[in-house]
Amino acid sequence: QVQLVESGGGLVQPGGSLRLSCAASGSIFRIYAMGWYRQAPGKQRELVAGITSGGVTNYAESVKGRSIISRDNAKNTAYLQLISLKPEDTAVYYCYAGAVGGGPLIWGQGTQVTVSS
């Protein structure tokens, strides 16, 4: 079993920045990919960014150039730095982990990010 604990959400003004963290515990040797999805009210959950254990990253077009995902394998923690935030970035951000060999994604508890003046 893998458990994910998120932190770092909150209220930020447009143009501001914040960093989300996702710490994994448990059977961490099974983790291959980590990242975030987000879900805004009335919308489907969408991928924001992901990173593999080897450091390969991918980003949604909506956040390219405004986000950096990183991973500290020694701390079993992934980070998502968001900059130049816009009101449309407002959503609940869910950390995920994908296991070696596939299978269902494992989810964190979610953290609210609100971009508003």
HURACOR-V528238 format. One record per residue. N is the residue number from 0. RES is the residue in three letters. PSI is psi in whole degrees, 0 to 359 (NA if undefined). OMEGA is omega as a letter, one per 20 degrees, with the letter a starting at -180 (none if undefined). NEAR is the number of other C-alpha atoms within 8 Angstrom. Layout:
BEGIN
N_RES_PSI_OMEGA_NEAR ; N_RES_PSI_OMEGA_NEAR
END
This chain:
BEGIN
0_GLN_142_r_4 ; 1_VAL_136_r_9 ; 2_GLN_142_a_10 ; 3_LEU_132_r_15 ; 4_VAL_123_a_9 ; 5_GLU_155_r_14 ; 6_SER_164_r_8 ; 7_GLY_356_r_9 ; 8_GLY_180_r_10 ; 9_GLY_192_r_8 ; 10_LEU_130_a_8 ; 11_VAL_148_r_13 ; 12_GLN_154_r_9 ; 13_PRO_137_a_11 ; 14_GLY_350_a_8 ; 15_GLY_185_a_9 ; 16_SER_162_r_10 ; 17_LEU_167_r_10 ; 18_ARG_128_r_10 ; 19_LEU_145_r_11 ; 20_SER_151_r_11 ; 21_CYS_110_a_13 ; 22_ALA_130_a_11 ; 23_ALA_145_r_11 ; 24_SER_168_a_9 ; 25_GLY_226_a_7 ; 26_SER_63_a_8 ; 27_ILE_340_r_9 ; 28_PHE_344_a_4 ; 29_ARG_350_a_7 ; 30_ILE_131_r_12 ; 31_TYR_304_a_10 ; 32_ALA_150_r_11 ; 33_MET_159_r_14 ; 34_GLY_198_a_14 ; 35_TRP_143_r_13 ; 36_TYR_166_r_13 ; 37_ARG_155_r_12 ; 38_GLN_118_r_11 ; 39_ALA_158_a_10 ; 40_PRO_129_r_5 ; 41_GLY_5_a_4 ; 42_LYS_162_r_6 ; 43_GLN_156_r_6 ; 44_ARG_136_a_8 ; 45_GLU_148_r_7 ; 46_LEU_136_r_10 ; 47_VAL_304_a_11 ; 48_ALA_154_r_13 ; 49_GLY_159_r_13 ; 50_ILE_137_r_15 ; 51_THR_171_r_10 ; 52_SER_338_r_11 ; 53_GLY_359_r_5 ; 54_GLY_8_r_8 ; 55_VAL_130_a_7 ; 56_THR_157_r_9 ; 57_ASN_149_a_7 ; 58_TYR_149_r_10 ; 59_ALA_148_r_9 ; 60_GLU_327_a_5 ; 61_SER_341_a_4 ; 62_VAL_359_r_9 ; 63_LYS_134_a_8 ; 64_GLY_349_r_5 ; 65_ARG_7_a_9 ; 66_SER_152_r_10 ; 67_ILE_124_r_8 ; 68_ILE_139_r_13 ; 69_SER_171_a_9 ; 70_ARG_132_r_11 ; 71_ASP_98_a_8 ; 72_ASN_331_r_7 ; 73_ALA_329_r_5 ; 74_LYS_359_a_6 ; 75_ASN_41_a_11 ; 76_THR_137_r_12 ; 77_ALA_152_a_13 ; 78_TYR_145_r_11 ; 79_LEU_111_r_14 ; 80_GLN_124_r_11 ; 81_LEU_131_r_11 ; 82_ILE_169_r_10 ; 83_SER_49_a_9 ; 84_LEU_146_a_14 ; 85_LYS_158_r_9 ; 86_PRO_327_r_9 ; 87_GLU_355_r_6 ; 88_ASP_353_r_9 ; 89_THR_124_a_11 ; 90_ALA_171_r_12 ; 91_VAL_127_a_11 ; 92_TYR_126_a_12 ; 93_TYR_121_r_13 ; 94_CYS_146_r_15 ; 95_TYR_160_r_13 ; 96_ALA_137_r_13 ; 97_GLY_135_a_13 ; 98_ALA_154_r_12 ; 99_VAL_132_a_7 ; 100_GLY_359_r_4 ; 101_GLY_200_a_6 ; 102_GLY_177_a_6 ; 103_PRO_146_r_6 ; 104_LEU_151_r_8 ; 105_ILE_138_a_10 ; 106_TRP_146_r_10 ; 107_GLY_182_a_12 ; 108_GLN_347_a_9 ; 109_GLY_145_r_9 ; 110_THR_136_a_12 ; 111_GLN_130_r_10 ; 112_VAL_122_r_13 ; 113_THR_124_r_11 ; 114_VAL_109_a_14 ; 115_SER_148_r_8 ; 116_SER_NA_none_5
END
